[in-house]
Amino acid sequence: MSELLFCHAPIAALPYYIEELGINIYSMEELCYFIAGNVFLLDDSFMNEELCTWIEKQMGAYKLAENLRNVIHAGRRLSVFVDLILEDTCYYSKAEIDNIVSVLEQLEQKTGFECSKMRADQLMEKEKYLAAIYAYRKLLESEEAKETDALLKGNVWHNLGTAYARLFLFGEAAACYENAYELNQTYESVREALLCYCYMDDEEKLQQKCAQYYIDEHAIENLKKDQKDAKEDARIKEFDQRLEKIQSMLTEGQKIEAKDALNDIIFNWKEEYRRGCKV
């Protein structure tokens, strides 16, 4: 966690480890902050004896731990469990707590498939693309997927394609987008598939797929324009400027400075890609 949190309660000697996101929690305030920032990722597995024991032993919150155990043993809902933690810690305002609990209550009214999709979508928003891929794949292979309507299942395939595309795996992404189109019949899915072939510079496959999906020449021109526009994104322009600066350094004989600048770019690329590949 990158933000500074003011903690009233003790700091744990031993942190509570949240395996799904690889996070160590050292205080009740930090636990509340985690809940608020990951509300869509929470499921019933969050209600466990290990967390209750940590709250009891490391935080000294004996009464809260007892109340949380009672919620688990009574088979009550996750929203009740989370509400107890937030109310006891007083890190958020009443309105903020009500909003968090309300989101959980809404999730509890949805099907398991819908909830799992929302959690996978949340992983996407947090740029945890590999974790999202695993989540979408697991969802599509589940028994619930067989009973889910085609539109929703198609949208899962579409989002899976986007996760692959964010990792520059355009071949896998294109296949997912095509699966999505077969189910949801939305132009957005077939458009993204065709864009993947554009990014792979596979003109033969692009023309083949355009014929398969009855995409006219005007639509193809728009696709290539979209690809060109993407290359003119502000971030890409900034990258081009950095490369030009490195080239100027080399021209002026500043080889060490140019090497350092290039290594910095490569390091940032690697870090960004690693973040996306963390499970």
N, C-alpha and C positions, 0 to 999 in steps of 0.2 A: 504494500500500500504506500502510495507516494504522498498522501496528505498528512499533515500534522494533526493528531487527535489529542485533545485535552482529556486526560483520564482522572476521574475521581477515585475509582476503585483501585485495588492493588494490581501490579503488573505480575503476570504469571511467571514463576520460575521455569515451568515447563509449558510450552505453548500447546494449544489445541490445533491439530493439523487437519486441514480440509483438503482431502486427497484430490477431489475433482478439479480443483483450481490450483493445487500446489501452494496453498497459503497457510502460514502460521498465524494463529490468533493469540495475542498476549493479554488482552483485557476485555472486559464486558463492553466497553465503548467500541473497541475494534470489532467485536462480534456483531454489535448492532449496525455498525458501518458496513460490514460484509453483507448482512441480511438486506439492508436497504439497497445496496448496489447490485445484488444478485437475486432479487426476489423471484424472478422467473426461473432461476436455476434450482430453487429449493424444491425438494420433494419429501416424502415421508421418511426417507432414510436420514434426514436431518434430525429427526426425533430419535435419539439413541441414548443408551445408558452411558456410553463413553463421554458424550457431551455433558450429561448430568453430573457425572463424577468429576469432570474437569471444573465445572462451575462450583461444585461443592468443595473440592480439595484445593484447587488453585486460586479460586476467587473468594472462598470463604462464605459463599452465598448459600447457606444450608437450607433455608426456608424455600428459596427459589428452586433449588435442586429437587427438594421434596415435592413441590407443586408440579414441576415439570415431569417427574416420574409418575405422579398421579394422572397427568394428562395421557401419558403413554399407556399406562396400565388400563385406563378407562376406554382406550381406543378412540380418543377424541381427535379432532382434526389438527392439521399443521398450523392453521391460522390461529388457533387457540394457544398452541405451544409458543409460536413466535410472539404473539401479543403479550404473553407473560414475561418473556425476556425483555422486550422493548419497554413495557410499562415499569418493570422493576429497575431498569438501568437509568431511565429518564434522560437518555442521550438526545432523543428527538422530542419534538413538541407533540401534543395530543393530536393535532391535525395531521402531522406527518405520520404518526403511528397508525392512525385510522386509515390513511391512504394506503400504507403498506399492507395492513391487514385486509383491507378491501380488495386489493389485487389478488391476494392469496385466496380469499373467499370466492372470487370470480373464477379463479383457476380450478377450484374444487368443484365447480358446476360444469366444467368442460369434460370431454372424454379424455381418456388416458392418451390417445393418439394426438389430440389437439394440444394437450399440455406438453407432451414430449416435443412436439414441433416448436412450440413457443420457447422451450428451453434451448433447443438447438439453434433457433433464430437468435437467441440472446448470446450464445457463444460466437455466432457470426458477428454480431454487433461489437463484441469485445475483441474481435480480430483473432480469435482462437480457431483458425480455419480447420486445422487437422482434427481438433476435438469435435468441431461441428460436423465434419465429414463422418466421423465414427458415429455420432449421434443420429444423423440423417440415415446412414446405412442401417443402423440397428433398427430404426423406426420402420424403414421400408421392408425389412425382413421379419418384422413382428407379425404375430397372429392378427393383431388389430388392423394391420394394413389391408388384410383381405376383406374386412368389413367396412373399410373407409371409402367414401365416395371418390370418384375419379378426379374431380377438380382439386380437392385437398391433397390427394396423393400426388397429383401432377405438380402442384405447387411445392411439395417437398422435393421432388426431383429437380425442379427449377432452382431451388435454393442450394441443393447439393452441387449443381453445376456451377453456381456462383462461387461456392467455397473452393472448388477445384480451380476455377479461373483465377481467383485471388492468389493462388499458389503457382500460377502460370502453367497449370496442367491443362492446356486447352483441348487436347484430344479427349481426355476424360470428361471435361466440362461439356464439350459438344455432344457427346453421347448422352449425358444426363439431360441436357436441354431438349434433345430429340425425344427422349422418353417422356419428359414433361409435356411436350406438345401432343404426343399421342393420347395423353390423358386429359389435359386441360384445354386443348385446342385454342390456346391464346397465341397471338402473333408474337408477343414479347418473347416467348420461349424459343420459337423457331428463329426469330431475329438474333437472339443471343448465340444460338448454335451456329448460325451463319457468320456472325462476327468472330467466333472462335476460329473458323476456317480462314477468315481474313487475317487474323493475327498470326496464324501458322503459315501464311503465304501459300496456302494450298488452293490455287486457282481452279485446278481440275475438280477437286472435291466440292469447292464452292459452287461451281457451275452445275455439277451433278445434283447437289442438294437443292439448288434453286429450281431446277427442273422438277425434282421430286415433289417439292412443296408448292409448285406453281407460283414462284416468285418472279414478277416481271422485271424488265430492265430498269424501270424507274426506281423500284424498291432496291435493286442491287446498287444503283448509283447512290441512293441515300445511305446504304450500309457503308459504302466506301467513304462517303463523306463523314459519317459518324466515326469511322476509324481514323480518318485524317484529323478530325476535331479532337479526338482523344490524344493524338500525338502533340497537339498544340495546348494541352492542359498546362496550367500555370506551373505545376510541379516539374513537368518535363522541360518547360522553358528555363526554369531555374537550374535544372540539371545541365542543360546545354550551356548555360552561362558559366557554370562551374567548370565544365570541360574546356570551354574557351579560355578561361582564366589559367587553367593548368597548361594549356598549349602555349599561352603567352609566357608563362614561367619558363617553360622549356626553351622557347625562342630566345629568352633573355639570359639563358644559362643557369637558371635557378633550379637545378635538377633535384636537389634535396627537398626543397619546398614543394616542388611539383609531385615528387614521390609521396611525401607526407599527405598532401591534399588528396591524392588518388587513393592512398591507403585508407584515409578517413571515409571516403565515399564507399569503398568496398566493405569496410567494417560496419557501417550503418546499414548497408544492404543485408549483410549476413545477420545482423541483430534483428532487423525487421522480419526477415524470413524465418528465423528461429522462433520469434514470438508467435508467428502464425502457425508454426508446426508444433508448438507445445500442446500436450494433451492435458 
